[in-house]
Amino acid sequence: MDRELFDHTPGKRVVVFIEREVIRNAEGSIESCEHCNPERADLPFVVILDLMRGSDPKITDYVLEVAAKCPQCDREIFEKTVVEPK
């Protein structure tokens, strides 16, 4: 289960720890990354995490237990890496 650190004070950020299993599931939503397919990659990986978790992107930051991997080139994908979604 994801561990979350919440500060419900208005204007504060929510930091969410994303575990390896969740990252591996998110990799299933990636077709390629900015390194191997710069023409088609147009979405930061963090958006996939927001969609999976139903998080508010305006206040949510993520800490990844491990980097995701691109299914095409096997490069590491971090929160701000731009990807091509499936």
SULZIFEN-V12949 format. One record per pair of residues at least 12 apart in sequence whose ideal C-beta (glycine too) atoms are under 10 Angstrom apart, sorted by the first residue. I is the first residue (numbers start at 0). J is the second residue. Records with the same first field share a line. If there is no record, write none. Layout:
I: J, J
This chain:
0: 18, 20, 21
1: 15, 16, 17, 18, 20, 21, 52, 61
2: 14, 15, 16, 17, 18, 62
3: 15, 16, 52, 54, 59
4: 16, 60, 62
6: 58
9: 58
10: 58
11: 58
12: 57, 58, 59, 60
13: 54, 55, 57, 58, 59, 60, 61
14: 58, 59, 60, 61, 62
15: 48, 49, 52, 54, 59, 60, 61, 62, 63
16: 61, 62, 63, 64
17: 48, 51, 52, 61, 62, 63, 64, 65, 67, 78
18: 63, 64, 65
19: 63, 64, 65, 67
20: 64
21: 48, 51, 52, 61, 63, 64, 67
22: 44, 48, 61, 63, 64, 65, 66, 67, 68, 76
23: 65, 67, 68
24: 47, 51, 67
25: 44, 47, 48, 50, 51, 52, 63, 67, 76, 82
26: 44, 47, 67, 68, 69, 70, 76, 82
27: 47, 70, 85
28: 42, 44, 46, 47, 48, 50, 51, 67, 82, 84, 85
29: 42, 44, 47, 67, 68, 69, 70, 71, 76, 80, 82, 83, 84, 85
30: 69, 70, 71, 82, 83, 84, 85
31: 69, 70, 71, 72, 74, 82, 83, 84, 85
32: 44, 67, 68, 69, 70, 71, 72, 73, 74, 75, 76, 80, 81, 82, 83
33: 69, 74, 76, 79, 80, 81, 82, 83
34: 69, 71, 72, 73, 74, 75, 76, 80, 81, 82
35: 69, 70, 71, 72, 73, 74, 83
36: 69, 71, 72, 81, 82, 83
37: 81, 83
38: 83
39: 81, 82, 83, 84
40: 69, 80, 81, 82, 83, 84
41: 81, 82, 83, 84
42: 80, 81, 82, 83, 84
43: 56, 76, 77, 78, 79, 80, 81, 82
44: 61, 63, 66, 67, 69, 76, 77, 78, 79, 80, 81, 82, 84
45: 59, 60, 61, 63, 77, 78, 79, 80, 82
46: 78, 81, 82, 84
47: 67, 76, 78, 82, 84, 85
48: 61, 63, 67, 78
49: 61
50: 84
60: 78
61: 77, 78, 79
62: 78
63: 75, 76, 77, 78
66: 78, 80
67: 80, 82
69: 82, 83
70: 82, 85
71: 83
